[in-house]
Amino acid sequence: MRVLITRPRESAASLTNQLKKLGHQVIIDPLIEIIPLPVDLCPQLPALSSFEAVVTTSQQAIRCLSALTPLRDFPLWCVGSESAKVARGLGFQTVHTAEGTAEDLITKLTKIIEPSCEKKVLHASGDVIRVDVIEALSKKGISAERVILYKTIEASAFSPETFEALKLNTLDAVLFYSPRTGLIFQNLCRLFKLEHYCKTVTAICLSDSIKMAIQDLPWDKIRIAKKPTTDDLLMALMMAE
C-alpha cells in the first residue's frame, strides 16, 4: 500500500521505518510545522524542581523541553508510551505515562496529586492545545500553570507528492494522529477540489475524535485504532488491506 503520514517529520521517522518493513510505500507530508521558540523569545522557564510534576501532551514539547534545560531528574508526565520512549531517549529519568490521551493523563494526575499539594503542576506545550490541562486540574483543586515552548503553522497546501498521489488515485491510506491534522487535511481537500479523490482512500485514525474531524470527506473506509497507540494504528491499517 502507498501510505501518507501527516505527522511532523521527527515524529514520523520511526513510523516510516515500521511501515517500510511491512512492505508499504510511504509519503511524509507534515500538515503542521513545529517551530521551537528560540531561547531569547521563549518565556523564562521556571525552576522545574519547584513543581510537583511537569506535564507534556506532545512529543514536540518533550524535545523542546530537552533543548531548554539540562535537568533530567524532575517528574515528567507523558500522554502515552511513545512519548515516554522519546523522553527516556532524551535522558529524562523519572518518566510517568498515561494511556494515550490528554484526558487519561488528567485522570491519572488527579488520582495521584492531592488538592492540598503546595507545589504546582507545569504544563509544557505548544501554542495550540486540544485539551486545557490547566483548567481541568484547577477544577479538581490542583494548582497549575502553562509554559509555551513552540509555535505551530498549519500547511497551506499539500506537498506536490501528496497532491499527485491523490489526483492519480495512487494513494491507498492516510494515517491521522490528531483531530487538528485531520481537519487541516479535510480543509485542504476542499480548498483544492480534491474531495472526490478520497473515494479510493482509507483513513486510519488514532481516535474517534479524529474520525469526527474528517468524516465529511467521501472516504472508501474509515478505520479507528482500538487504543491510541501506533501499534494499534498499524493493526487498523493491516485490517483495512
Phi, psi and chi 1 to 4 in degrees:
 res  aa     phi    psi   chi1   chi2   chi3   chi4
   1 MET       -  151.2  -63.9  177.5   73.7      -
   2 ARG  -100.3  118.7 -163.2  173.9 -169.5 -166.7
   3 VAL  -119.5  135.0 -178.5      -      -      -
   4 LEU  -100.6  128.1  170.7   64.2      -      -
   5 ILE  -104.1  128.8  -57.6  175.4      -      -
   6 THR  -103.3    6.8   57.4      -      -      -
   7 ARG   -79.3  161.2  -56.2 -173.0   84.1 -176.3
   8 PRO   -57.2  149.7  -26.8   35.1      -      -
   9 ARG   -59.1  -40.6  -71.0 -168.7  179.8  -83.9
  10 GLU   -61.2  -40.5  -78.0 -172.4  -39.6      -
  11 SER   -76.1  -21.8  -61.3      -      -      -
  12 ALA   -85.7  -13.7      -      -      -      -
  13 ALA   -60.0  -52.1      -      -      -      -
  14 SER   -63.9  -41.7  175.3      -      -      -
  15 LEU   -62.3  -39.8  176.5   58.8      -      -
  16 THR   -59.5  -44.8  -61.6      -      -      -
  17 ASN   -62.1  -41.1  -69.3  -26.2      -      -
  18 GLN   -63.1  -43.9  -71.9  176.7  -86.1      -
  19 LEU   -65.3  -40.4  -73.6  168.0      -      -
  20 LYS   -66.6  -36.4  -72.5 -177.7  176.4  179.4
  21 LYS   -64.3  -28.1  -74.0  179.7 -179.0  178.3
  22 LEU   -84.9    0.5  -67.4  170.5      -      -
  23 GLY    92.3   11.4      -      -      -      -
  24 HIS   -90.3  152.4  -60.6  -63.2      -      -
  25 GLN   -89.3  144.3  -64.6 -179.8  -31.7      -
  26 VAL  -126.4  135.9  179.0      -      -      -
  27 ILE  -116.1  129.9  -59.3  172.7      -      -
  28 ILE  -107.7  121.4  -57.2  175.0      -      -
  29 ASP  -138.6   84.9 -169.6   -1.3      -      -
  30 PRO   -61.0  122.4  -20.2   32.9      -      -
  31 LEU   -89.5   -5.1  -62.9 -176.2      -      -
  32 ILE  -132.8  126.8  -63.8  175.8      -      -
  33 GLU   -93.3  130.8 -178.6 -177.2   -0.4      -
  34 ILE   -96.1  125.5  -54.5  -62.7      -      -
  35 ILE  -123.5   98.1  -56.2  177.5      -      -
  36 PRO   -59.4  138.4  -21.0   33.2      -      -
  37 LEU   -71.8  130.7  -68.0  176.9      -      -
  38 PRO   -62.7  155.5   20.1  -30.1      -      -
  39 VAL   -54.1  -39.6  175.0      -      -      -
  40 ASP   -73.4  -16.5   57.3  -24.0      -      -
  41 LEU  -106.0  -14.9  -67.2 -179.5      -      -
  42 CYS   -73.4  139.7 -167.0      -      -      -
  43 PRO   -57.0  147.0  -20.9   31.1      -      -
  44 GLN   -55.2  119.0 -175.1   64.9   38.9      -
  45 LEU   -71.6  122.4 -163.1   63.9      -      -
  46 PRO   -63.4  162.9  -15.8   29.2      -      -
  47 ALA   -64.7  110.1      -      -      -      -
  48 LEU   -65.0  -27.3  -61.3  177.3      -      -
  49 SER   -68.9  -13.7   59.4      -      -      -
  50 SER   -84.7   -1.7   66.1      -      -      -
  51 PHE  -105.6  146.7  -70.0   90.9      -      -
  52 GLU   -66.1  -35.6 -177.4   68.3   16.1      -
  53 ALA  -159.8  149.1      -      -      -      -
  54 VAL  -108.1  125.5  177.5      -      -      -
  55 VAL  -109.8  134.6  176.2      -      -      -
  56 THR  -127.1  144.3   59.1      -      -      -
  57 THR  -120.7   16.2   47.9      -      -      -
  58 SER  -154.3  152.5   72.0      -      -      -
  59 GLN   -65.9  -32.4  -66.6 -179.2   16.0      -
  60 GLN   -61.7  -39.7  -71.3   73.8   31.5      -
  61 ALA   -64.0  -37.9      -      -      -      -
  62 ILE   -64.3  -44.5  -62.7  169.3      -      -
  63 ARG   -64.8  -41.3  -66.8 -172.5  178.7   99.0
  64 CYS   -66.1  -41.2  -70.3      -      -      -
  65 LEU   -61.4  -41.1 -167.8   62.6      -      -
  66 SER   -60.5  -38.5  170.6      -      -      -
  67 ALA   -74.7  -21.8      -      -      -      -
  68 LEU   -94.0  -17.1  -72.1  170.3      -      -
  69 THR  -141.9  141.9  177.5      -      -      -
  70 PRO   -82.7   -9.6   30.4  -35.0      -      -
  71 LEU   -69.3  141.8  -61.2  177.2      -      -
  72 ARG  -137.0    3.8  -65.3  -68.2 -174.6  -90.5
  73 ASP  -107.4    6.9   57.9   -7.8      -      -
  74 PHE   -85.1  156.1   54.2   86.2      -      -
  75 PRO   -66.7  118.1  -18.3   31.7      -      -
  76 LEU  -114.7  123.5 -179.8   65.3      -      -
  77 TRP  -104.0  130.1  -74.9   79.4      -      -
  78 CYS  -116.5  156.5  -57.3      -      -      -
  79 VAL   -73.6  -27.1   73.7      -      -      -
  80 GLY  -159.9  179.0      -      -      -      -
  81 SER   -65.5  -33.1   58.0      -      -      -
  82 GLU   -69.1  -40.8  -68.8  172.8   41.7      -
  83 SER   -65.2  -38.0  -66.5      -      -      -
  84 ALA   -63.5  -37.5      -      -      -      -
  85 LYS   -63.9  -40.7 -176.7  177.3  179.7 -179.7
  86 VAL   -61.8  -45.3  170.0      -      -      -
  87 ALA   -61.2  -45.5      -      -      -      -
  88 ARG   -66.5  -35.4  -66.8 -172.3 -178.6  101.0
  89 GLY   -64.8  -25.2      -      -      -      -
  90 LEU   -92.3    4.6  -69.3  169.7      -      -
  91 GLY    98.2    0.4      -      -      -      -
  92 PHE   -67.2  134.5  -69.7  101.2      -      -
  93 GLN   -97.3  -32.5  -60.1  168.1   16.8      -
  94 THR  -114.5   85.8  -50.4      -      -      -
  95 VAL  -110.7  127.2 -179.7      -      -      -
  96 HIS  -114.9  154.1  -55.2  -83.2      -      -
  97 THR  -138.3  149.6 -176.9      -      -      -
  98 ALA  -100.7 -162.6      -      -      -      -
  99 GLU   -96.3    8.5  -56.5  -55.4  -43.6      -
 100 GLY   122.8   -8.3      -      -      -      -
 101 THR  -131.8  159.1   68.7      -      -      -
 102 ALA   -62.4  -34.9      -      -      -      -
 103 GLU   -63.1  -41.8  -69.1   84.6   -3.7      -
 104 ASP   -61.5  -41.0  -65.8  -30.0      -      -
 105 LEU   -63.4  -44.2 -174.7   57.7      -      -
 106 ILE   -62.5  -43.7  -68.6  166.1      -      -
 107 THR   -59.1  -44.1  -61.8      -      -      -
 108 LYS   -64.0  -43.8  -90.8 -157.9  168.0 -176.4
 109 LEU   -62.4  -41.7  -74.1  167.4      -      -
 110 THR   -70.3  -20.2   54.7      -      -      -
 111 LYS   -82.7  -25.5  -72.2 -179.4  178.6  178.4
 112 ILE   -99.8  -38.3  -67.6  172.0      -      -
 113 ILE   -94.8  125.6  -59.9  175.9      -      -
 114 GLU   -80.1  143.7  -63.0  -70.1  -22.0      -
 115 PRO   -56.9  -25.4  -25.2   34.5      -      -
 116 SER   -80.2   -3.8   57.9      -      -      -
 117 CYS   -59.3  130.2 -178.2      -      -      -
 118 GLU   -74.9  -30.0  -66.1 -177.4    1.0      -
 119 LYS   -83.7  151.0  -69.2 -176.1  177.6 -178.7
 120 LYS   -87.7  167.4  -71.0 -175.9  176.4 -179.1
 121 VAL  -102.7  137.5  170.5      -      -      -
 122 LEU  -108.6  124.4  178.6   66.8      -      -
 123 HIS  -100.0  110.2 -179.1 -159.7      -      -
 124 ALA   -91.6  121.2      -      -      -      -
 125 SER  -148.0 -178.7   73.7      -      -      -
 126 GLY   -91.7 -174.4      -      -      -      -
 127 ASP   -73.9  -21.9   58.2  -26.9      -      -
 128 VAL  -117.8  129.2  177.1      -      -      -
 129 ILE  -127.0  147.9   53.2  174.8      -      -
 130 ARG   -87.5  -38.8 -177.0 -179.1   66.2   85.5
 131 VAL  -118.7  128.9  177.0      -      -      -
 132 ASP   -83.1   93.3 -167.8  -28.9      -      -
 133 VAL   -62.9  -39.9  174.1      -      -      -
 134 ILE   -61.7  -47.4  -54.9  -54.3      -      -
 135 GLU   -63.4  -43.8 -179.0 -178.7    8.0      -
 136 ALA   -62.5  -42.2      -      -      -      -
 137 LEU   -70.1  -38.5  -68.0  176.9      -      -
 138 SER   -61.5  -36.3  -63.7      -      -      -
 139 LYS   -64.3  -23.2  -73.3 -179.6  178.3  178.4
 140 LYS   -94.6    6.7  -62.8  -68.4 -175.4  177.9
 141 GLY    82.8   14.1      -      -      -      -
 142 ILE  -101.3  123.0  -60.8  171.5      -      -
 143 SER   -72.3  136.2  -63.1      -      -      -
 144 ALA  -152.6  157.5      -      -      -      -
 145 GLU  -143.1  165.6   65.0 -179.6   75.8      -
 146 ARG  -123.5  141.6  178.6 -177.1  172.4 -151.6
 147 VAL  -125.3  129.9   60.0      -      -      -
 148 ILE   -93.2  121.8  -64.0  173.6      -      -
 149 LEU  -106.9  -16.1  -57.8 -176.8      -      -
 150 TYR  -153.4  158.6   62.8   92.4      -      -
 151 LYS  -109.6  160.1  -68.9 -172.9  176.0 -178.6
 152 THR  -126.8  143.9   53.4      -      -      -
 153 ILE  -124.8  125.9  -61.9  177.4      -      -
 154 GLU   -78.3  142.1  -63.1 -175.7   -1.1      -
 155 ALA   -62.8  139.2      -      -      -      -
 156 SER   -97.6   -5.1   58.0      -      -      -
 157 ALA  -163.0  159.4      -      -      -      -
 158 PHE   -74.6  158.4  -70.8  122.6      -      -
 159 SER   -66.9  156.2   70.4      -      -      -
 160 PRO   -55.4  -36.4  -28.0   36.5      -      -
 161 GLU   -66.5  -41.9 -170.5  176.4    8.5      -
 162 THR   -66.4  -44.6  -59.4      -      -      -
 163 PHE   -58.7  -45.7 -170.1   86.8      -      -
 164 GLU   -66.3  -41.3 -178.8 -179.3   37.3      -
 165 ALA   -62.2  -38.7      -      -      -      -
 166 LEU   -67.6  -47.3  -77.0  166.6      -      -
 167 LYS   -64.6  -33.0  -67.9  -80.5  -75.0 -173.7
 168 LEU   -94.7    3.0  -62.5  178.8      -      -
 169 ASN    57.4   38.1  -67.5  122.0      -      -
 170 THR  -105.3    5.3   59.6      -      -      -
 171 LEU   -96.7  129.0 -175.0   64.3      -      -
 172 ASP   -99.8  -35.5  -61.8  -60.1      -      -
 173 ALA  -152.2  152.6      -      -      -      -
 174 VAL  -125.0  132.0 -175.4      -      -      -
 175 LEU   -99.2  126.1  -55.6 -175.4      -      -
 176 PHE  -117.3  128.8  -68.5  108.1      -      -
 177 TYR  -106.5  -10.4  -88.8   76.2      -      -
 178 SER  -151.4  151.0   74.5      -      -      -
 179 PRO   -59.9  -33.9  -24.8   35.2      -      -
 180 ARG   -64.8  -46.2 -171.5  179.4  177.3 -162.8
 181 THR   -67.6  -33.2   50.5      -      -      -
 182 GLY   -61.9  -43.3      -      -      -      -
 183 LEU   -67.7  -38.5 -172.1   59.2      -      -
 184 ILE   -61.7  -44.6  -65.6  168.3      -      -
 185 PHE   -58.7  -47.0 -175.2   95.2      -      -
 186 GLN   -62.7  -42.7 -179.9  168.8  -82.9      -
 187 ASN   -66.2  -37.2  -70.5  -18.7      -      -
 188 LEU   -69.2  -37.2  -71.0  177.5      -      -
 189 CYS   -60.4  -41.3  -77.9      -      -      -
 190 ARG   -68.3  -43.4  -72.1  172.1  173.5  167.7
 191 LEU   -60.6  -40.6  178.5   63.6      -      -
 192 PHE  -103.3   15.6  -66.0  100.3      -      -
 193 LYS    57.5   47.5  -48.8  -62.2 -177.8 -173.9
 194 LEU  -111.2    7.3  -63.6  169.6      -      -
 195 GLU   -53.3  -47.4  -61.2  102.2  -49.8      -
 196 HIS   -69.3  -16.2   66.2  -76.2      -      -
 197 TYR   -73.7  -12.3  -67.7  105.0      -      -
 198 CYS   -77.9   -7.1  -66.3      -      -      -
 199 LYS   -64.1  -20.2  -70.4 -178.6  178.5  179.6
 200 THR  -107.2    8.8   59.5      -      -      -
 201 VAL  -112.7  142.5 -178.7      -      -      -
 202 THR  -100.8  131.1  -62.4      -      -      -
 203 ALA   -95.4  127.2      -      -      -      -
 204 ILE  -111.7  115.4  -49.6  -65.9      -      -
 205 CYS  -112.0  143.2  -55.2      -      -      -
 206 LEU   -76.5  -20.5 -162.8   66.6      -      -
 207 SER  -155.5  167.2   66.5      -      -      -
 208 ASP   -64.0  -35.1  -73.4  -50.2      -      -
 209 SER   -64.3  -29.4   58.9      -      -      -
 210 ILE   -71.4  -40.3  -60.9  173.0      -      -
 211 LYS   -56.4  -40.2  177.9 -175.9  176.5 -178.9
 212 MET   -62.5  -32.8  -63.7  -66.2  -68.9      -
 213 ALA   -75.7  -22.9      -      -      -      -
 214 ILE  -116.7   -0.4   63.6  165.6      -      -
 215 GLN   -70.0  -10.7   64.4 -177.8   -1.5      -
 216 ASP   -79.5  -10.4  -70.6  -17.4      -      -
 217 LEU   -84.7  148.1  -69.7  174.0      -      -
 218 PRO   -83.1   63.0   32.6  -36.7      -      -
 219 TRP   -62.2  152.5  -59.6   98.7      -      -
 220 ASP   -64.4  -48.5  177.5   33.3      -      -
 221 LYS  -149.0  154.3  -65.8 -175.9  -72.5  -72.1
 222 ILE  -124.0  126.6  -62.3  178.9      -      -
 223 ARG  -120.8  142.5  -65.4  -72.4 -177.6  -95.3
 224 ILE  -120.2  134.2  -56.4  170.9      -      -
 225 ALA   -64.2  142.5      -      -      -      -
 226 LYS   -64.3  -36.7  -71.4 -174.8  176.8 -179.6
 227 LYS  -131.4  153.8  -65.4 -180.0 -179.6  179.2
 228 PRO   -77.3   62.9   28.0  -33.8      -      -
 229 THR  -131.7  158.3   68.9      -      -      -
 230 THR   -63.8  -38.2  -69.2      -      -      -
 231 ASP   -58.9  -42.5  -74.5  -15.9      -      -
 232 ASP   -72.5  -31.5  -75.0  -83.6      -      -
 233 LEU   -65.5  -43.2 -166.2   74.8      -      -
 234 LEU   -65.8  -34.7  -68.2  176.0      -      -
 235 MET   -64.4  -41.0 -177.4   59.9   67.9      -
 236 ALA   -63.9  -34.8      -      -      -      -
 237 LEU   -66.3  -43.9  176.8   64.6      -      -
 238 MET   -62.3  -39.6  -70.7  175.4   60.2      -
 239 MET   -68.3  -22.1  -63.3  -65.6  -70.5      -
 240 ALA   -86.3  -12.6      -      -      -      -
 241 GLU   -66.9      -  -69.4 -174.8   60.6      -
